[in-house]
Amino acid sequence: MIAGYIRPSILWHLLSTNGASVDTLVRLIGRPAGYIHRVVRIMLVTGQVVRSTRYPGILELTVKGLDAARAVDINQVEVSP
């Protein structure tokens, strides 16, 4: 699976949880932590997510990320069994 595919899942889960840690995303999506970390790093660089200033370890969507999350096709969202 390519790294770009998981991005809709991360966006959707961050929107639905109003921010989450990588550990939470691993549980929700069912992918290894290293994989989620790699994709999150890309999303930090592209400005879709930021690290919360109020809650250590929590990732939050930016306005750019919110727009992308709202456009996610639910069929692209991976959910852990």
LINKA-V337553 format. One record per pair of residues at least 12 apart in sequence whose C-alpha atoms are under 6 Angstrom apart, sorted by the first residue. I is the first residue (numbers start at 1). J is the second residue. Records with the same first field share a line. If there is no record, write none. Layout:
I = J ; J
This chain:
8 = 72
9 = 77 ; 78
11 = 69
12 = 69
19 = 59 ; 60
20 = 58 ; 59
21 = 57 ; 58 ; 59
28 = 79 ; 80
29 = 78 ; 79 ; 80
30 = 80
48 = 61 ; 62 ; 64 ; 65
49 = 61 ; 62
